[in-house]
Amino acid sequence: MKKTIKLILGISAALALLGAGLWYGSSLVNPAQLTKLLSSSVKDATGRDLKISGPVSLKIFPSIGVTAEQVSLSNASWASDAQMLTLKYIEMNIKLLPLLTGNVEISSMNLKGLDAHLQTNKAGVGNWDMTSSVSTPNTSSGNSANQSTSDDSAFVAIETVNISDAKISYQEANGSTKIFLLPKFALDKSGSKTSVIVDAQHANYTLGLKGKVSSLRTAMMDWDQSPVKMDIDLVLTLNGKTLDIQGKINKAPKVLPRFDISLNSKSFDLVPLAGSAVIAANGAKVKSISAPPKAQEKYFFSADMLPFDLIPEATGKIALNIDKLGVPDQAPFTNVKANLLFKGQDLEINDLNFAVGKGEAQAQIKLSQFHGPSPMLVAKGIAKDFSLEQIVVTADPNARVSGGNTELAFNISSRGKSLHQIAASANGTVQVYIGNAVLDSALMNKGGDFVVTVLDAVNPMRKKTKKTILECAVAYLPIANGIITAKDSVGAVTDRLDILLAGTVNLNTEAINIKINPNEKSGLTTGLDLGSLVMLQGTLQNPSAGIHKEGVVNSAVTIGLGILTGGISIAAENAKSLVTKSYSCNSALRPWSDIYPGSK
């Protein structure tokens, strides 16, 4: 949206400056001459072709007024569409006196029927970037310096802008397209304030923004020149749910802005706007460009760069207070509170608290040097009194699960710009505990390849049962330089098996090397313990079960006539294993305060 506004202002400024240069003789200029002059000036300034098919008019008193109909601007040579934007109607009024100092002050601008096609190429260049399209004349260093100084001192300020019936499409380099409808966008001067009205649509979402802020014109004129103080009083509406935005912004010259903003709501939804499907305008057919099928990721933790560059570098605080926060594919969070502290290139999220049902969670997160080559992440938190039943059933009413008191704690520090980099350099500890629960087998199959492979490895006959009774499960995972080491600290007890895991997971290569010791409890293998016979190998993305050869040899010597069947299971009539490892959830569980200091 910001890119679109800058684009509109840039074109408006070009039209206004051209009008200023011609105003003293404009009364004798006929429409055809004016159209030709406008087109040639835009061509010189941007390298693009400006076409005006409708009538054009120019007035000079009491302000310079320019109107044009059926306006289009050509696209970059590499872009998909021939035109970058088209306009049914544009009207601008520019103040006369500021033009004498080389500045543009637009008292009003009205746009109707804007259709903008924004696009980036594989190099990340946007079609709205016209600097590469214009050749810069070879001038002396003195002239260049003077030009730079002049450009830096000029500004474009605007009092009132009204945009109606606009459609903006944005096509990424991978071919996917997002379409945004803008039925109304208005910034109107209201005394010392600017009144804001925005109505927008994207996919299944409708967004509205209404309220007042301190004069945007004054802020634009004084920004980095004089101290700026802005009051904000806005209401954001998303699919009918509102979020109050109130606060202050202070900007002293040549320093980062400081702000103190509060976000409050009784009920609001967190929705994935960026990844929503493309919609058509008013039911019209829109050419849909879908992304090609995506190949399987190399890593379980994505190597794609996280959008740290979108985090603003500033100084200030945002206080969050939402009674009920809807989260996609999850039970709603309640009593969400947090303080976001911006300290230049450091972002701290302090006192993050929320609840899900009877469960409560709290966390502290710090991201340092987020615009640097290797941002530092420190995160710790704890969640207690959650119910696996409550979490799963709320997200999926068809899931059959009961019980499962769940607790989680983590204390991690790491560096990186992607999830894979962060995982590969992680240090710290994670601990998870799940109490007595009854789990539907279909639900357990949704756990992903890693979970399914473990389940199949420890109990090849599990698919014959419709449910699993879980007595307890614990995972205590110390991490050092991206290596998770489990020393008999991960396991579970079910109605059939007593399972113990030991080994390592390398989060850099994501290689798995884990021994699984399933002590059979129900006579499934005629009394034979399968301890030390099963290995989990491969990677997190592509796990596989194998045989621990040393365990097989030891058991074969002891059993004598053991027969290897099913790839990883052993059946021997009336045999008795001498390898017995009984797993205790309580013995594996560490004090929660060791992981999250201050917890009980």
PyMOL commands that set and color helices and strands:
alter all, ss='L'
color gray80, all
select helices_A, chain A and resi 2-28+31-46+97-101+131-133+141-153+216-222+273-275+281-283+308-310+388-395+419-424+441-447+449-458+462-464+549-559+585-588+592-595
alter helices_A, ss='H'
color red, helices_A
select strands_A, chain A and resi 50-52+56-59+64-74+83-94+104-112+115-119+156-158+161-171+177-190+193-202+205-214+228-238+241-251+258-265+268-269+314-326+333-344+346-356+359-368+376-387+401-403+405-415+427-434+437-440+467-480+483-494+497-506+512-520+534-538+543-547+563-565+569-571
alter strands_A, ss='S'
color yellow, strands_A
deselect
rebuild
show_as cartoon
